[in-house]
């Protein structure tokens, strides 16, 4: 008979670290998925799931997601990353595809430079996957894609679009044109409306940090950007949220390729 694990159990403590600590996730090469829908989606997409954790007496079991381990009364709720976590908490392996391999075969990627907010990243993953992007690239220093908030916000898109870490220079070296985004004109930048640009070739849509955007000193002559895009708008709002702007741009790329 299975013995439910207590809060002090070393396996439970390791699970807590995977949920709470970026370093623990990447040192172990594992992360945690929450809930039956996301777990089933990961299994269907071919991800390697290692173990399922459920509350004591729970009948939740996802076929193909690894053996099930019960947690003692009250432990599951304390371990989960949300107020009312859904079972199972499933430990999965991170994929091992290299950025060089992913970029070599890609014709349409989204690059996120120093993105900080987990919710924004999750939303962008949903939009990028829906628009048919081949990959999402995070530059070093960006939010962890395996943060539980990102995994939840992606609504399972994380299992269907490759996410790799690379510099902007590495993306450019792979032969993709870097299309930077700006909300207004800067000296030395030749800015074009997103609907007027030719986005049918091998292109990387580059989005900047939520607060700072892309560096002000980058222009047509300085920096890695080969094309500057803007989204025209009529209201008084200075700019769109980065996730909203990315959604507009990736679907314009998709429109031009249909």
Backbone bond lengths (Angstrom), bond angles and torsions (degrees), N, CA, C in turn:
res aa  C-N    CA-C-N  psi(-1)  N-CA   C-N-CA  omega(-1)  CA-C   N-CA-C  phi
1 X - - - 1.472 - - 1.526 109.89 -
2 X 1.326 117.09 137.24 1.461 121.77 -179.09 1.519 111.15 -67.48
3 X 1.338 115.76 133.97 1.459 121.04 175.84 1.517 109.51 -97.17
4 X 1.338 118.50 116.56 1.470 119.60 178.35 1.521 110.96 -60.73
5 X 1.314 115.81 141.16 1.458 121.37 -176.47 1.521 111.64 -85.89
6 X 1.328 115.88 140.27 1.461 121.23 178.76 1.523 110.54 -86.17
7 X 1.323 115.38 171.89 1.457 120.97 -179.14 1.521 111.70 -63.21
8 X 1.318 117.37 -29.70 1.457 121.07 -176.74 1.524 113.39 -84.07
9 X 1.317 117.33 -6.40 1.456 120.54 -179.31 1.528 110.65 -62.74
10 X 1.326 117.27 140.72 1.460 121.16 -177.17 1.531 112.45 -63.38
11 X 1.323 117.05 -32.77 1.468 120.32 178.38 1.522 110.63 -67.07
12 X 1.325 116.34 -39.44 1.466 120.95 178.09 1.527 110.06 -67.18
13 X 1.311 117.12 -40.49 1.462 120.41 178.61 1.530 111.04 -64.08
14 X 1.328 116.60 -37.55 1.466 119.99 177.03 1.525 110.76 -66.40
15 X 1.329 116.93 -38.16 1.460 121.58 177.15 1.524 110.44 -62.25
16 X 1.314 116.93 -43.73 1.466 121.35 178.75 1.533 110.90 -60.24
17 X 1.320 116.33 -40.70 1.462 119.57 179.60 1.527 111.40 -65.46
18 X 1.329 116.93 -39.18 1.464 119.39 178.45 1.521 110.96 -62.01
19 X 1.318 117.28 -35.07 1.460 121.26 179.45 1.529 112.11 -75.57
20 X 1.334 116.44 -32.61 1.466 119.84 -169.88 1.514 115.00 -101.75
21 X 1.345 118.04 -25.10 1.457 119.93 -168.74 1.529 112.40 -122.04
22 X 1.303 115.51 121.89 1.470 120.48 176.37 1.523 110.86 -59.35
23 X 1.325 116.26 -43.58 1.466 119.67 -177.31 1.516 111.35 -61.75
24 X 1.326 117.60 -38.93 1.465 120.62 179.54 1.523 110.62 -64.89
25 X 1.329 116.08 -41.70 1.468 119.41 179.60 1.528 111.16 -61.04
26 X 1.310 116.48 -47.53 1.461 119.11 -173.97 1.525 112.28 -79.23
27 X 1.320 117.81 -27.80 1.460 119.75 174.05 1.531 110.40 -65.72
28 X 1.337 116.19 -38.53 1.469 120.98 -178.10 1.521 113.12 -89.35
29 X 1.343 117.17 -18.25 1.454 119.97 -175.73 1.518 112.41 69.71
30 X 1.331 116.08 28.38 1.466 121.05 -178.41 1.530 109.85 -136.39
31 X 1.321 115.81 156.70 1.462 121.46 176.15 1.519 108.83 -147.51
32 X 1.334 116.64 177.68 1.465 121.09 -173.12 1.523 110.73 -120.87
33 X 1.322 114.87 132.47 1.460 123.34 173.33 1.525 108.00 -104.25
34 X 1.315 116.67 141.57 1.461 120.58 179.84 1.526 111.02 -112.61
35 X 1.341 116.01 129.77 1.451 121.68 170.47 1.515 114.65 98.83
36 X 1.333 116.16 157.97 1.469 120.75 -175.67 1.516 114.15 -71.41
37 X 1.326 117.93 -35.91 1.461 120.13 -177.28 1.521 110.58 -67.48
38 X 1.329 116.74 -48.80 1.463 119.87 -179.87 1.523 111.37 -65.60
39 X 1.316 116.62 -38.86 1.463 119.35 178.68 1.526 111.13 -63.42
40 X 1.311 116.48 -45.58 1.472 120.17 178.72 1.519 111.06 -63.58
41 X 1.319 117.40 -36.69 1.460 121.51 179.15 1.530 110.60 -66.00
42 X 1.332 116.02 -40.57 1.460 119.97 178.55 1.525 111.03 -63.73
43 X 1.314 116.27 -43.59 1.465 120.74 178.79 1.525 110.13 -62.01
44 X 1.337 116.67 -45.72 1.466 120.72 -179.19 1.519 111.89 -63.02
45 X 1.342 116.68 -29.96 1.463 120.96 -179.45 1.531 112.41 -84.40
46 X 1.326 116.49 -1.57 1.454 120.04 175.63 1.513 115.79 91.10
47 X 1.340 117.68 11.77 1.460 119.78 178.10 1.530 109.62 -74.13
48 X 1.319 115.89 149.44 1.461 121.30 -177.49 1.523 110.00 -89.26
49 X 1.326 116.27 103.12 1.464 122.03 178.61 1.528 109.16 -96.37
50 X 1.326 117.02 134.10 1.454 122.19 -167.91 1.518 114.50 -104.80
51 X 1.330 117.85 -33.24 1.466 121.04 -173.51 1.521 110.06 -160.57
52 X 1.338 116.23 142.83 1.457 122.09 175.54 1.526 109.38 -114.91
53 X 1.325 116.28 132.05 1.463 121.56 176.79 1.527 108.92 -111.75
54 X 1.332 115.91 130.73 1.461 121.34 -176.76 1.528 109.74 -135.15
55 X 1.348 117.51 160.38 1.467 119.23 176.04 1.529 111.35 -65.78
56 X 1.295 115.78 156.08 1.460 120.94 178.18 1.534 110.31 -58.24
57 X 1.329 116.30 129.55 1.459 121.71 179.94 1.511 114.89 83.35
58 X 1.333 117.59 0.39 1.465 120.11 -179.39 1.521 110.70 -73.40
59 X 1.311 114.27 143.92 1.455 119.25 177.03 1.517 113.45 -98.75
60 X 1.327 116.68 7.56 1.464 120.44 -177.59 1.525 109.74 -70.74
61 X 1.315 115.82 126.95 1.454 122.53 176.66 1.526 107.56 -147.27
62 X 1.324 118.28 128.59 1.456 121.89 177.26 1.528 108.00 -109.25
63 X 1.312 115.43 118.03 1.454 120.85 -178.15 1.527 110.83 -60.00
64 X 1.336 115.23 130.59 1.452 120.23 176.77 1.511 115.51 86.74
65 X 1.344 117.71 1.18 1.468 121.02 -176.91 1.526 112.51 -100.84
66 X 1.321 117.40 17.34 1.457 120.48 176.39 1.509 112.49 94.23
67 X 1.330 116.05 172.04 1.465 121.02 179.98 1.522 111.73 -63.08
68 X 1.338 115.08 156.76 1.463 121.76 -177.33 1.525 109.86 -104.49
69 X 1.321 115.81 135.55 1.456 121.70 175.66 1.528 109.07 -126.80
70 X 1.321 116.02 125.17 1.465 120.62 177.56 1.519 110.59 -81.00
71 X 1.339 114.93 147.90 1.453 122.18 173.69 1.522 108.54 -109.67
72 X 1.311 116.59 142.25 1.461 121.71 -176.85 1.527 111.18 -59.47
73 X 1.306 115.35 161.28 1.464 122.31 -176.17 1.532 111.26 -51.15
74 X 1.337 116.62 124.46 1.453 122.93 178.15 1.517 115.19 87.96
75 X 1.321 117.39 -16.19 1.468 120.20 -176.79 1.527 111.44 -72.86
76 X 1.325 116.62 -41.92 1.468 119.93 -178.33 1.523 110.73 -56.80
77 X 1.335 116.70 -44.27 1.464 120.71 -178.49 1.521 111.57 -66.59
78 X 1.314 117.01 -33.04 1.468 120.61 179.86 1.529 111.68 -75.46
79 X 1.306 116.67 -31.21 1.462 120.46 -177.34 1.520 111.83 -78.92
80 X 1.327 117.82 -39.41 1.461 122.25 -174.82 1.516 112.70 -56.97
81 X 1.330 115.36 155.32 1.470 120.93 -175.82 1.523 113.03 -88.85
82 X 1.338 117.62 -1.08 1.462 121.63 177.60 1.530 109.11 -123.64
83 X 1.323 115.69 170.09 1.463 120.27 -177.78 1.516 111.43 -64.11
84 X 1.316 116.58 -40.49 1.463 121.28 178.92 1.532 109.45 -127.38
85 X 1.320 116.93 77.09 1.468 119.71 -176.03 1.516 112.27 -64.81
86 X 1.332 115.53 146.02 1.456 122.17 177.24 1.518 110.08 -94.57
87 X 1.321 115.79 139.19 1.467 120.26 175.43 1.532 109.41 -85.33
88 X 1.322 115.69 148.19 1.464 127.45 -1.11 1.523 112.83 -87.96
89 X 1.341 114.98 162.19 1.461 121.27 161.98 1.521 104.96 -92.17
90 X 1.321 116.14 114.17 1.460 120.96 -170.66 1.517 110.77 -112.22
91 X 1.316 115.66 125.87 1.460 121.48 178.00 1.527 108.89 -89.36
92 X 1.324 115.90 125.48 1.467 121.48 -179.12 1.523 110.58 -127.41
93 X 1.327 115.37 156.60 1.455 120.92 175.00 1.521 110.48 -81.06
94 X 1.329 115.67 144.14 1.460 120.38 171.80 1.531 109.29 -74.09
95 X 1.318 117.79 145.22 1.469 119.65 175.28 1.518 110.60 -67.96
96 X 1.319 116.27 158.83 1.465 120.66 -173.97 1.526 113.78 -115.75
97 X 1.327 118.41 11.34 1.471 120.52 -179.78 1.523 110.26 -61.03
98 X 1.321 116.86 137.05 1.462 120.96 179.77 1.521 110.74 -82.20
99 X 1.335 115.27 153.89 1.463 119.25 178.71 1.523 110.56 -63.21
100 X 1.337 117.29 -35.63 1.465 120.29 -179.63 1.517 111.37 -62.57
101 X 1.326 117.11 -42.50 1.466 120.67 179.78 1.525 111.18 -66.61
102 X 1.334 116.23 -42.96 1.462 120.47 -178.82 1.519 110.82 -65.00
103 X 1.323 117.20 -45.79 1.465 121.28 -176.19 1.526 112.02 -70.94
104 X 1.306 117.23 -32.05 1.471 119.87 -178.86 1.516 111.82 -60.26
105 X 1.307 117.03 -35.93 1.462 121.45 -175.65 1.531 113.29 -98.13
106 X 1.323 117.85 -0.78 1.465 120.98 -173.52 1.524 111.67 -89.42
107 X 1.331 115.46 144.31 1.460 120.22 173.06 1.526 111.67 -116.09
108 X 1.329 117.67 -11.92 1.464 121.56 -177.57 1.526 107.87 -149.65
109 X 1.329 116.19 110.94 1.459 120.22 179.04 1.526 109.89 -130.64
110 X 1.310 114.29 160.44 1.459 122.21 173.27 1.522 107.23 -113.19
111 X 1.321 116.28 127.56 1.461 121.46 179.56 1.521 108.62 -111.97
112 X 1.323 115.91 128.98 1.458 121.90 -179.34 1.520 108.55 -115.16
113 X 1.319 115.42 112.78 1.456 121.74 -173.61 1.523 110.48 -96.58
114 X 1.323 116.22 107.42 1.466 122.64 177.12 1.536 112.62 62.40
115 X 1.318 116.91 34.70 1.466 120.09 177.11 1.527 109.17 -67.23
116 X 1.342 116.75 139.30 1.462 120.64 -173.25 1.521 115.14 -112.47
117 X 1.315 118.24 -29.86 1.459 120.47 -169.11 1.527 112.12 -91.86
118 X 1.345 118.49 124.38 1.463 120.85 -179.65 1.524 113.30 -60.83
119 X 1.331 116.53 -38.72 1.457 119.31 179.62 1.511 112.39 -63.98
120 X 1.334 116.21 -40.25 1.463 119.85 177.14 1.522 111.15 -62.40
121 X 1.329 116.43 -44.00 1.462 118.91 -179.50 1.518 111.12 -63.64
122 X 1.323 117.57 -43.30 1.461 119.74 178.62 1.513 112.29 -60.03
123 X 1.335 116.26 -43.40 1.459 120.67 179.25 1.528 110.86 -64.53
124 X 1.326 117.04 -41.10 1.463 120.45 179.35 1.519 110.98 -65.10
125 X 1.320 117.98 -37.46 1.464 119.99 175.97 1.527 110.70 -60.00
126 X 1.319 116.83 -41.97 1.477 120.69 178.15 1.520 110.67 -60.98
127 X 1.335 115.92 -46.52 1.463 120.16 -177.98 1.528 111.19 -67.08
128 X 1.324 116.35 -43.53 1.459 120.24 -178.24 1.523 111.07 -63.27
129 X 1.317 116.50 -43.78 1.467 120.19 179.38 1.523 110.47 -65.23
130 X 1.329 117.02 -42.48 1.466 120.91 -179.02 1.521 111.95 -65.09
131 X 1.333 116.68 -32.12 1.465 120.95 -178.38 1.524 112.69 -86.32
132 X 1.327 117.01 -4.04 1.452 119.97 176.43 1.514 115.45 88.95
133 X 1.333 117.65 21.32 1.467 119.76 177.38 1.527 109.83 -63.54
134 X 1.324 115.23 145.48 1.462 120.48 179.46 1.520 112.51 -79.50
135 X 1.322 117.03 -23.99 1.461 120.38 -178.27 1.522 109.66 -168.01
136 X 1.328 115.04 160.74 1.462 122.83 169.05 1.521 106.49 -119.17
137 X 1.332 115.41 130.90 1.463 121.71 -178.46 1.524 108.70 -111.78
138 X 1.320 116.06 131.44 1.458 122.50 173.85 1.516 108.66 -108.33
139 X 1.325 117.72 129.27 1.452 119.02 175.12 1.532 108.90 -77.63
140 X 1.335 117.61 155.60 1.466 120.29 179.36 1.526 111.71 -53.10
141 X 1.333 116.00 137.58 1.455 121.04 -179.23 1.510 114.35 95.77
142 X 1.337 116.84 -3.27 1.459 120.48 177.95 1.528 110.15 -79.09
143 X 1.322 115.87 167.12 1.460 121.94 177.36 1.527 110.18 -58.18
144 X 1.325 116.21 149.30 1.460 121.88 -178.58 1.526 110.18 -73.01
145 X 1.324 117.26 124.25 1.462 120.93 -179.13 1.522 111.69 -65.61
146 X 1.347 117.97 -20.10 1.461 120.75 -179.39 1.524 113.17 -97.30
147 X 1.327 116.15 8.98 1.459 120.81 169.19 1.532 108.19 -56.68
148 X 1.328 119.22 132.52 1.471 120.09 -178.33 1.527 114.20 -53.41
149 X 1.347 117.55 -32.91 1.462 120.43 178.65 1.526 111.28 -66.80
150 X 1.322 116.47 -36.44 1.464 120.31 177.86 1.522 109.94 -67.97
151 X 1.323 116.22 -46.13 1.465 120.79 -178.87 1.526 109.92 -58.39
152 X 1.331 117.13 -45.01 1.471 120.22 179.05 1.517 111.31 -64.60
153 X 1.339 116.67 -47.96 1.463 120.61 -175.83 1.521 112.49 -65.22
154 X 1.331 117.13 -23.50 1.462 120.04 -179.11 1.520 112.53 -74.58
155 X 1.338 116.86 -13.17 1.472 121.21 -179.96 1.529 111.25 50.42
156 X 1.330 115.25 46.00 1.476 124.41 177.16 1.521 114.22 76.95
157 X 1.339 118.82 -2.44 1.472 119.72 177.65 1.520 111.52 -61.89
158 X 1.327 117.34 -28.05 1.456 121.44 -180.00 1.519 111.92 -57.63
159 X 1.327 117.30 -24.85 1.465 120.53 -178.36 1.528 112.98 -85.00
160 X 1.325 116.40 -3.87 1.470 119.55 -173.17 1.523 114.83 -124.37
161 X 1.329 117.55 -4.44 1.473 120.18 176.47 1.530 107.70 -132.32
162 X 1.330 117.67 125.77 1.468 119.67 -179.66 1.527 111.47 -61.87
163 X 1.324 115.48 139.60 1.465 121.83 176.30 1.522 107.60 -124.51
164 X 1.327 116.24 122.87 1.464 121.06 -178.29 1.523 109.50 -132.05
165 X 1.317 115.00 164.05 1.460 121.80 175.77 1.526 109.03 -106.12
166 X 1.331 116.44 131.47 1.464 121.47 178.57 1.524 108.41 -160.74
167 X 1.307 116.06 160.54 1.464 120.90 174.08 1.523 109.30 -84.97
168 X 1.308 116.06 163.60 1.460 120.13 176.62 1.530 110.87 -61.84
169 X 1.309 116.03 -35.90 1.461 120.14 179.02 1.527 111.05 -64.27
170 X 1.315 117.32 -38.31 1.465 120.78 178.25 1.528 111.16 -66.47
171 X 1.334 116.39 -36.67 1.464 119.51 177.05 1.528 109.80 -65.54
172 X 1.316 116.60 -44.98 1.468 120.59 178.91 1.524 111.06 -63.68
173 X 1.325 117.12 -39.21 1.463 121.03 179.80 1.525 111.78 -64.56
174 X 1.335 116.68 -22.50 1.462 120.50 178.19 1.521 112.22 -79.07
175 X 1.335 116.70 -1.16 1.461 120.59 175.84 1.506 115.16 95.29
176 X 1.328 117.66 9.48 1.460 121.23 178.62 1.522 110.28 -92.00
177 X 1.332 116.58 140.01 1.460 120.91 173.98 1.515 108.88 -79.46
178 X 1.327 116.93 125.44 1.455 121.16 -179.95 1.520 109.31 -85.68
179 X 1.322 115.77 115.79 1.464 121.87 178.57 1.520 108.45 -103.63
180 X 1.334 115.31 102.92 1.450 120.26 179.95 1.516 111.70 -81.32
181 X 1.309 115.76 162.28 1.463 120.73 -177.33 1.529 109.66 -121.68
182 X 1.316 115.39 141.93 1.451 121.29 179.01 1.522 108.76 -145.46
183 X 1.320 116.32 142.75 1.465 120.04 -178.86 1.523 112.40 -85.45
184 X 1.337 117.23 -16.07 1.460 119.90 -179.69 1.532 109.23 -155.59
185 X 1.308 116.57 170.63 1.459 121.56 -174.68 1.525 111.67 -71.66
186 X 1.309 115.06 143.40 1.463 122.61 172.57 1.524 107.61 -125.22
187 X 1.325 118.02 149.11 1.475 119.89 176.40 1.528 111.07 -57.56
188 X 1.312 115.49 131.36 1.456 120.14 176.08 1.514 114.65 86.95
189 X 1.330 117.69 -0.04 1.462 120.55 178.33 1.528 110.04 -105.17
190 X 1.328 115.47 127.14 1.465 120.48 174.43 1.521 107.58 -91.77
191 X 1.317 116.21 97.83 1.463 121.86 -171.83 1.523 110.13 -95.68
192 X 1.338 116.64 137.91 1.455 121.85 179.30 1.519 109.19 -130.45
193 X 1.335 116.44 144.50 1.466 120.36 176.39 1.520 109.85 -60.53
194 X 1.314 117.07 143.63 1.470 120.64 -174.32 1.521 112.39 -60.82
195 X 1.335 117.23 -31.25 1.464 119.85 -179.78 1.526 112.79 -78.45
196 X 1.337 116.44 -14.97 1.468 120.43 -179.70 1.527 112.20 -95.56
197 X 1.315 117.52 -12.46 1.460 121.23 -178.82 1.525 110.27 -82.21
198 X 1.320 115.89 149.83 1.460 121.18 174.48 1.528 108.45 -87.27
199 X 1.320 115.76 107.52 1.461 121.58 -176.92 1.525 111.20 -112.84
200 X 1.324 116.15 25.85 1.459 120.36 -175.87 1.527 113.15 -88.83
201 X 1.333 117.44 -13.58 1.455 120.15 179.91 1.518 111.75 -86.73
202 X 1.317 116.56 -163.90 1.466 120.68 177.19 1.526 107.86 -75.53
203 X 1.315 115.66 111.13 1.455 119.76 -170.27 1.528 111.21 -134.10
204 X 1.341 114.36 146.47 1.460 122.29 173.69 1.521 107.88 -121.37
205 X 1.320 116.53 115.39 1.462 121.42 176.35 1.524 107.23 -80.60
206 X 1.328 117.20 117.85 1.468 121.96 -174.35 1.524 110.01 -105.36
207 X 1.328 115.13 120.52 1.462 121.71 179.19 1.526 109.19 -112.91
208 X 1.330 116.13 139.78 1.459 120.63 -176.19 1.513 113.39 -93.21
209 X 1.295 114.60 -179.25 1.462 123.81 177.21 1.522 111.27 -58.67
210 X 1.338 116.94 147.41 1.467 121.74 -176.80 1.527 112.63 -55.24
211 X 1.311 117.39 -42.11 1.469 120.46 -175.11 1.523 112.68 -89.10
212 X 1.334 116.43 -39.67 1.468 119.66 -170.37 1.521 114.17 -103.50
213 X 1.336 118.63 -18.01 1.453 120.63 -174.46 1.524 110.62 66.67
214 X 1.313 116.75 -154.48 1.459 121.19 174.55 1.530 109.26 -84.53
215 X 1.327 117.86 153.50 1.475 120.57 -174.96 1.523 113.56 -54.93
216 X 1.333 116.52 134.48 1.462 121.82 -178.64 1.524 112.43 -61.72
217 X 1.341 116.60 -27.98 1.472 118.67 -175.65 1.522 112.45 -77.13
218 X 1.327 118.03 -12.08 1.459 119.63 178.05 1.526 110.47 -74.91
219 X 1.329 116.90 134.28 1.454 121.31 176.65 1.533 108.59 -148.05
220 X 1.323 116.93 -159.59 1.464 119.91 -178.09 1.530 112.57 -64.05
221 X 1.326 116.70 -25.04 1.467 120.72 -175.85 1.526 112.84 -105.96
222 X 1.312 117.16 -24.51 1.469 122.01 -174.59 1.518 109.76 -117.05
223 X 1.334 115.59 130.97 1.460 120.01 178.06 1.517 112.04 98.14
224 X 1.329 116.56 172.63 1.468 121.07 -171.73 1.530 115.15 -86.82
225 X 1.340 118.06 -4.25 1.461 120.54 -173.71 1.532 110.82 -76.37
226 X 1.352 116.14 130.16 1.458 120.26 -179.67 1.511 114.09 -101.96
227 X 1.342 116.84 -11.64 1.461 121.79 -177.68 1.518 107.82 -152.51
228 X 1.338 116.33 134.03 1.469 120.50 -180.00 1.524 109.90 -109.99
229 X 1.331 116.39 126.60 1.458 122.68 -179.13 1.520 110.66 -113.44
230 X 1.322 115.17 150.66 1.453 120.48 171.05 1.521 108.52 -138.87
231 X 1.328 116.03 152.71 1.460 121.76 177.28 1.528 107.44 -104.63
232 X 1.327 118.30 106.67 1.465 119.66 -179.38 1.535 110.66 -62.25
233 X 1.339 116.08 140.10 1.463 119.55 175.47 1.524 109.17 -145.29
234 X 1.307 114.81 155.46 1.462 120.83 -170.39 1.524 113.49 -103.52
235 X 1.306 117.81 -21.42 1.455 120.40 -176.77 1.513 113.06 -79.00
236 X 1.326 115.26 -171.28 1.458 121.18 -176.59 1.525 112.44 -87.21
237 X 1.321 116.88 -12.08 1.463 120.08 -179.60 1.525 109.62 -62.40
238 X 1.341 116.07 132.37 1.465 120.09 -176.44 1.524 111.54 -69.28
239 X 1.322 116.44 -39.21 1.461 118.98 -177.00 1.522 109.51 -158.84
240 X 1.334 115.67 166.18 1.451 121.88 176.97 1.522 110.49 -90.67
241 X 1.317 116.00 154.39 1.456 121.36 168.50 1.525 109.00 -54.21
242 X 1.340 117.81 146.37 1.465 120.97 -174.57 1.527 112.33 -60.22
243 X 1.317 117.58 -35.86 1.467 119.31 178.88 1.526 110.81 -69.59
244 X 1.339 116.99 -39.49 1.466 120.61 177.55 1.524 110.86 -64.78
245 X 1.322 116.08 -45.95 1.461 120.16 -179.03 1.523 110.90 -63.10
246 X 1.328 117.06 -41.59 1.461 120.19 178.69 1.516 110.86 -61.26
247 X 1.324 116.60 -41.15 1.464 120.77 179.51 1.529 111.11 -60.34
248 X 1.328 116.55 -45.02 1.470 120.42 177.69 1.522 110.57 -58.79
249 X 1.314 116.37 -45.43 1.465 120.53 -174.51 1.522 112.78 -70.75
250 X 1.333 117.40 -42.52 1.466 118.09 -177.41 1.525 111.38 -68.25
251 X 1.319 117.07 -31.77 1.462 117.78 177.86 1.523 112.09 -77.43
252 X 1.332 117.20 -22.03 1.464 118.90 170.78 1.524 109.98 -69.63
253 X 1.331 116.64 -40.53 1.468 119.47 174.88 1.524 109.76 -59.81
254 X 1.327 116.51 -45.81 1.466 120.19 179.92 1.523 111.27 -61.99
255 X 1.351 116.70 -40.18 1.466 120.42 -179.79 1.520 110.70 -61.68
256 X 1.331 116.40 -43.55 1.464 119.87 -178.01 1.518 112.39 -68.48
257 X 1.314 117.79 -18.03 1.463 120.52 -177.29 1.522 113.33 -99.91
258 X 1.329 117.01 1.80 1.465 119.20 178.89 1.526 110.13 -90.00
